[in-house]
Amino acid sequence: MAATPLRERKAWQALERHHAEIAGQHLRDMFASDPGRGERLTAEAAGLYLDYSKNRVTDETMRLLVDLASESGVADRRDAMFRGEHINVSEDRAVLHVALRMPSTATLVVDGQDVIADVHAVLGRMKEFATRVRSGEFRGFTGKPIKNVINVGIGGSDLGPVMAYEALRYYCTRDIAFKFVSNVDSTDFAEAVHGLAAEETLFIISSKTFGTLETLANANSARDWVVSSLGSADAVASHFVAVSTNAERVCAFGIDVANMFGFWDWVGGRYSMDSAIGLSTMIALGPEGFDELLAGFHDMDEHFRTAPLESNLPVLMGVLAVWYRDFFGAQTVGVMPYEQYLKRFPAYLQQLTMESNGKHVTLSGRHVDYDTGAVYWGEPGTNGQHSFYQLIHQGTTLIPVDLIGFGKTLNPIRDHHDLLSANVFAQAAALAFGKTEDEVRAEGTAAPIAAHRVFEGNRPTNVLLAEVLTPRLLGSLVALYEHSVFTQGVIWEVDSFDQWGVELGKVLAQQIIPELTTAEEPPLAHDSSTNALIRKYRSLKS
Ligand code: F6P
């Protein structure tokens, strides 16, 4: 824990002075006076090339931001994480998603237990199971092989699996259909099973706690569907497996622990796609592909653990995020993958970033006097360009954007990929340099219309480039953002690994459920708005 409150750190105060000096500078002038910055302000690791030159920074800014990371104790805290210390202070837990991707030759003893041996024991069981499902050796209740796998989970027990499946679909078996049910809205379940044969369907009930309302409701509906379709409660054993840390609840639901794949309380939900929560990913990709994914995570972990802060990709992205959030007041960050397979990546990042750093107190419980986590959002390019990019270019809000591009497409057709990639570079340049009124006029547009066609520019971007989207690269990309989130959390001195903010709504929903379902309206003791809404709902329902 950094001893000094953030605003009192030397580097923070130096950054405040520095910001006052450079906030008015335009990227146009920064590039004009320093043409080398496009090649210098870059870094590369684990197959990812980061161009951060189109940020509103100078070498001095970067030096001060790295000083801030250093003074905030990023390296010490990172090392404490890798050692398995209980850095999740509000839950008194280790934070060891990095152990999930360590090789079997590593050892890491935490709280008296070799966690690497545990991780590889579960991986071994997952591999055996995934291979049997993929080969058709695993049979359903009526003796048929599995043609549909449905992951039932929500939050971290859904977003990682669905994102990875979409991202790596090119590498996945096409012999099995993969579906993901998360929402308690019955439409999600109904549409997922529509037209499917229960005898060919395997449900993976994924829940760290096995106590999540949405997942249990969907799991119960799945069980009803299997039992009624196959005419026997005995069918459950052949069509359900569980992924959880809670064996007792899994048993109580009716799934044999022999069909359960475990993980540990030191894996946060949003950091769990490479644990047993990735079982659907492993069935889809195959065990070797999953190993590649883990290797990619580990590549970035090693870079984060060993590279100097000034050339450390997650640290650079983390400090830049702090720079815009706290010094420029940027409230949101756009993440735009120019790769259709990454269409669910922004949704995945929303939980990773916002559940981690959307916090208002420090580790010691003091209310922060600075801004913490930004809102993350995004869409694949080029689709976003034809909808919300207008606001990024000409709106009144500063939105730093990460643009993610690839040298090669997995589906080469005509010149589509060059058309796509040209847009990555064009957007980054347009956002940075814009178009002045003089340039507009020189093209023949006179006032007052000229003003509408001016692009102020000075909008910052990071451009991430990789060769091609592979399982390994996806692992590195996710780990890059995980550790960037970590870096921000250390600087802000928040607990990036708890999520108390999701609790209140859950408790209130539990109170309200019976008030919606009883035949007679019960006495309602909420605020007048909630009471009126419940009454209106009951009348609409009836
Ligand atoms: O409500 C938030 C949350 O606790 C997330 O942190 C978590 O990923 C999700 O719910 C699902 O939890 P579980 O895996 O225990 O069902």
Boltz pocket constraint, residues with backbone or C-beta under 6 A from the ligand:
constraints:
  - pocket:
      binder: B
      contacts: [[A, 154], [A, 155], [A, 156], [A, 157], [A, 206], [A, 207], [A, 208], [A, 209], [A, 210], [A, 211], [A, 212], [A, 215], [A, 269], [A, 270], [A, 355], [A, 499], [A, 502]]
      max_distance: 6.0
